Amino acid sequence: MEAERYTLITVEDYLEAEPRSEVRHEYLYGTIHAMAGGSKRHNAISGQIYRLIAGRLGRGPCRAYIADVKVRVRTRLGEIFYYPDVMVGCDPTDLHEFYLERPSILFEVTSPSTELTDRREKLTAYQSLASLRHYVIVSQEGRSVEWFRRAEDGWDRFILKEAQDRLEFGEIEVGMSLEEIYEGIDFA
């Protein structure tokens, strides 16, 4: 058996190469992982969430981002860069052109190939961000949203399934119902 040798990639090399790459890559502790393309349903749900938030934010310091802006997570083990489906950043000192370090809200729209990563790996990484107030996992297989909201002593978890169930982000004065998130989506 022959050993295969590989070299870990530095954060600097990743950040330099990624804007020129034809394929997006997530970065986990020195390794990069190509991202698969999403379905039309995934894209429509992400776009709907972005539209709802961006259209309601007003002129404050907060901005919504979709798909192509990364989030940087620093952990005890090293650094991670993910591409959340939608995110909101409100910190005016978070100035890097291609990523946020201090997001307030993160959304991931699940697909069969990413659901476990969104619910385990990303949940743990995202909840380590001191700035994060909300992490929302949105199913594309049926009307179902899992909402993690920061509380004084940890995180509260809510499961939303009814059309009239609402996400309320008091910090940015934006809310939305599941009916709005899934508008025009056919699960048949």
C-alpha positions as CSV (number, residue, x, y, z in Angstrom):
1,M,0.0,0.0,0.0
2,E,1.4,3.4,-1.0
3,A,0.8,6.4,1.2
4,E,-0.7,9.5,-0.5
5,R,0.9,12.8,0.5
6,Y,-0.9,16.1,0.5
7,T,-0.1,19.6,1.8
8,L,-2.5,21.7,3.9
9,I,-3.5,25.0,2.3
10,T,-3.0,28.2,4.2
11,V,-5.8,30.6,4.8
12,E,-3.9,33.2,2.8
13,D,-3.5,30.9,-0.2
14,Y,-7.2,29.9,-0.1
15,L,-8.4,33.6,0.1
16,E,-6.1,34.5,-2.8
17,A,-7.2,31.6,-5.1
18,E,-10.9,31.5,-4.3
19,P,-12.0,34.7,-6.1
20,R,-10.5,33.4,-9.3
21,S,-11.9,29.9,-9.0
22,E,-14.7,28.7,-11.3
23,V,-16.0,26.5,-8.5
24,R,-16.7,27.7,-5.0
25,H,-14.8,25.9,-2.2
26,E,-15.3,25.7,1.6
27,Y,-12.2,25.7,3.7
28,L,-11.9,23.5,6.8
29,Y,-8.7,23.5,8.8
30,G,-6.3,23.6,5.8
31,T,-8.4,21.5,3.4
32,I,-10.7,22.8,0.6
33,H,-13.9,21.1,-0.5
34,A,-15.7,21.9,-3.8
35,M,-19.3,22.8,-3.4
36,A,-21.9,21.1,-5.6
37,G,-24.5,23.2,-7.5
38,G,-27.9,23.6,-5.9
39,S,-31.4,22.7,-7.2
40,K,-33.9,25.2,-8.6
41,R,-36.0,24.7,-5.4
42,H,-32.9,25.4,-3.2
43,N,-32.2,28.5,-5.2
44,A,-35.8,29.8,-5.1
45,I,-36.0,29.4,-1.3
46,S,-32.7,31.0,-0.7
47,G,-33.6,33.9,-3.0
48,Q,-37.0,34.3,-1.3
49,I,-35.3,34.6,2.1
50,Y,-32.8,37.1,0.8
51,R,-35.5,39.1,-0.9
52,L,-37.6,39.2,2.3
53,I,-34.7,40.3,4.5
54,A,-33.0,42.7,2.1
55,G,-36.4,44.4,1.2
56,R,-37.2,45.0,4.9
57,L,-33.8,46.1,6.3
58,G,-34.1,49.8,5.5
59,R,-31.1,52.1,5.7
60,G,-29.5,50.8,8.9
61,P,-26.0,49.3,9.2
62,C,-27.3,45.8,8.4
63,R,-26.9,44.2,5.0
64,A,-28.1,40.9,3.6
65,Y,-25.8,38.6,1.5
66,I,-26.6,35.6,-0.6
67,A,-24.6,32.6,-1.6
68,D,-21.3,34.1,-2.7
69,V,-20.1,35.8,0.5
70,K,-18.3,33.5,3.0
71,V,-18.4,33.5,6.8
72,R,-15.1,33.0,8.6
73,V,-15.1,31.0,11.8
74,R,-12.1,30.7,14.1
75,T,-12.1,27.8,16.4
76,R,-9.6,26.1,18.8
77,L,-8.7,23.7,16.0
78,G,-8.1,26.4,13.3
79,E,-10.1,28.3,10.7
80,I,-13.2,27.5,8.6
81,F,-14.8,29.4,5.7
82,Y,-18.3,28.4,4.7
83,Y,-20.7,29.9,2.2
84,P,-24.1,30.3,4.0
85,D,-27.1,30.5,1.7
86,V,-28.2,33.8,3.2
87,M,-26.6,35.9,6.0
88,V,-27.0,39.2,7.6
89,G,-24.1,41.3,8.9
90,C,-24.6,44.4,11.1
91,D,-21.1,45.2,12.3
92,P,-19.7,48.2,10.5
93,T,-16.1,47.1,11.4
94,D,-16.6,43.8,9.5
95,L,-15.0,45.2,6.3
96,H,-13.4,42.3,4.4
97,E,-14.6,42.2,0.8
98,F,-15.3,38.5,0.5
99,Y,-16.4,37.3,3.9
100,L,-17.9,38.3,7.2
101,E,-16.4,37.4,10.6
102,R,-19.2,38.8,12.7
103,P,-22.6,37.9,11.1
104,S,-25.8,38.3,13.1
105,I,-28.0,35.8,11.2
106,L,-27.2,32.8,9.1
107,F,-29.5,30.7,7.0
108,E,-28.7,27.3,5.4
109,V,-31.2,25.7,3.0
110,T,-30.7,22.0,3.3
111,S,-30.3,19.5,0.6
112,P,-30.0,15.7,1.0
113,S,-26.3,15.9,0.6
114,T,-25.7,18.8,3.1
115,E,-28.4,18.3,5.8
116,L,-26.2,16.5,8.3
117,T,-23.4,19.0,7.8
118,D,-25.8,21.9,8.3
119,R,-27.3,20.3,11.5
120,R,-24.0,19.1,13.1
121,E,-20.8,20.6,11.9
122,K,-22.1,24.0,10.8
123,L,-24.4,24.3,13.9
124,T,-21.4,23.8,16.2
125,A,-19.2,26.2,14.2
126,Y,-21.8,28.9,13.8
127,Q,-22.8,28.9,17.4
128,S,-19.2,29.6,18.4
129,L,-19.5,33.0,16.7
130,A,-20.0,35.6,19.5
131,S,-21.9,37.9,17.1
132,L,-24.4,35.4,15.9
133,R,-28.0,35.8,17.2
134,H,-29.9,33.4,14.9
135,Y,-29.1,30.3,12.9
136,V,-31.9,29.1,10.7
137,I,-32.0,25.7,8.9
138,V,-34.6,25.6,6.2
139,S,-35.8,22.4,4.5
140,Q,-36.3,22.3,0.8
141,E,-38.0,18.9,1.0
142,G,-41.1,20.2,2.8
143,R,-42.3,23.2,4.9
144,S,-40.0,22.9,7.9
145,V,-37.7,25.4,9.6
146,E,-35.4,24.8,12.6
147,W,-34.5,28.1,14.3
148,F,-31.8,28.5,16.8
149,R,-31.9,31.8,18.7
150,R,-29.3,32.9,21.2
151,A,-30.5,33.2,24.7
152,E,-28.8,34.5,27.9
153,D,-27.6,31.0,28.9
154,G,-27.3,29.2,25.5
155,W,-29.5,28.7,22.6
156,D,-33.3,28.2,22.2
157,R,-34.5,25.8,19.5
158,F,-37.8,26.2,17.7
159,I,-39.3,23.9,15.0
160,L,-41.7,25.7,12.7
161,K,-44.0,23.8,10.3
162,E,-47.2,25.8,9.9
163,A,-47.7,28.4,7.2
164,Q,-48.5,31.1,9.7
165,D,-45.4,30.3,12.0
166,R,-43.0,33.2,12.0
167,L,-39.4,34.0,12.4
168,E,-38.9,37.3,14.2
169,F,-35.5,39.0,14.2
170,G,-36.0,41.8,16.7
171,E,-32.4,43.0,16.4
172,I,-33.0,44.1,12.8
173,E,-36.8,44.5,13.1
174,V,-37.5,42.0,10.4
175,G,-39.9,39.0,10.5
176,M,-41.2,36.5,8.0
177,S,-43.7,33.6,8.0
178,L,-43.2,30.2,6.5
179,E,-45.9,31.0,4.0
180,E,-43.6,33.9,2.8
181,I,-40.4,31.7,2.8
182,Y,-42.1,29.0,0.7
183,E,-44.3,31.2,-1.5
184,G,-44.5,29.5,-4.9
185,I,-42.7,26.4,-3.9
186,D,-44.5,23.1,-5.0
187,F,-43.6,20.1,-2.9
188,A,-45.7,17.7,-5.0
